[in-house]
Amino acid sequence: MPSGLPRGISDSSRWGRGPSASAKKMTSSPSRLERLIGAVLRAGVTASSICLGAGLVLTLIGGGEAIANVLLHTGIVVLLATPVARVVVSIVLVELLASAVAALIFNKRL
């Protein structure tokens, strides 16, 4: 039974149930910004995990209570700061890109 749609368009993509061709194209390869944001998030979680793990081990073995507390607090702060760093990185890169484009458009001497 024909659906009344042009050839090549299915009902599932019409109603948002299936990925469209443009969605597949956009998700095929991550951009440089996405890779940078991923690296920032990965580094933050890794650093936080190392600090928390080291603080936990020091607490459990009973050595260096002050150092263990510093490591645990540092791990928590780094974990909380990780999403903030992601926003800072993405905004800064977008602003740099916008300023470069504006310079090329509005300054004909380049």
N, C-alpha and C positions, 0 to 999 in steps of 0.2 A: 504494500500500500504506500503510494508516494506521500511524502510529508509536505509537499508544496515548497520545499526549499530548493535553491539552486544546487546543481550537481556539485558534490564535493563538500557540502556543508551538512553535518549530521545534526539530529535533534539534541544530542548530548552537548555539543559545543555551543549550540544556540542557547540553551538554558543554563550554561555555566557548569555543566556536570563533567565536562571533559576538557583537557587542556587545548587551547587554540594553538595555531601554528606560531603566532607571535609569542605566546607564553613559553612554548618549547624552545624558541630561538633565544629568548632572554635567559633561560635557565641553563643553556647548554654549556657555557663557559663563564666562570666568575671573572668579574672585572678586577683591575688592579686595586681599586679601592676596597672591594669586598675581600680580596686576599689580605690586604693590609689590616683591615678591621678584624678579620679572623685571626691574624697573627697577634694582634694586640690582646684580643680576648684569650687566646691560648696562653700567651705569656703571663697574663694576669692570673689566670686560674692555676697555672703551673707554679708560679712564684708563691701564691697563696698556699697551695697544697704543701709545698716544701716547708714553708715557715710553720704551718700548722702541724705538720707531721713531726718536724724536729722539736717543736715546743711540746708536743704530746709525749714524745719519747723521753725528753728531759724530765718532764713532770713524772712520768711513770717510774723512771729509774731513780728519781729523787736527787738528781744532781743539778745544781745551778737554778734554783727557783726563780731568781730575778731574770736570768737569761730566758728561761722557759716562758715566763710571763711576757717578756718583750717580744719573743717570737710569736706567741699566740695572738697578742694584740696586733702585731704587724701583719700576720696572716689575715686577720679579720679586716683590717683597714685596706689591705691590698685587694681583697675580694670585693669589698664595697666600692672601691675606687675603679675597678675594672670596667663597669658599664659607663662610668663617667669618662674614662679615657677613650672609650669607643666613640662617644659623642664628640669629644674634643677633636679626635683624629679626623672624623668624617666631616665636621664643620670646617675645620682648618683647610682640609684639602679642597672642599667645595669652594671656599672663599678664595683660595689661591687660583683655582681654575677660573672662577668668575673674573678675578682681577686680570688674569692673563688674557682672557677673551676680550674684556673691556679695553685693555691696553692696545690690543691688535685692532679692534674696531674703531676706537676713538682717536688713536694716535697714528696718523698716516706716515710718520717718519720712520716707523719700524719697518 
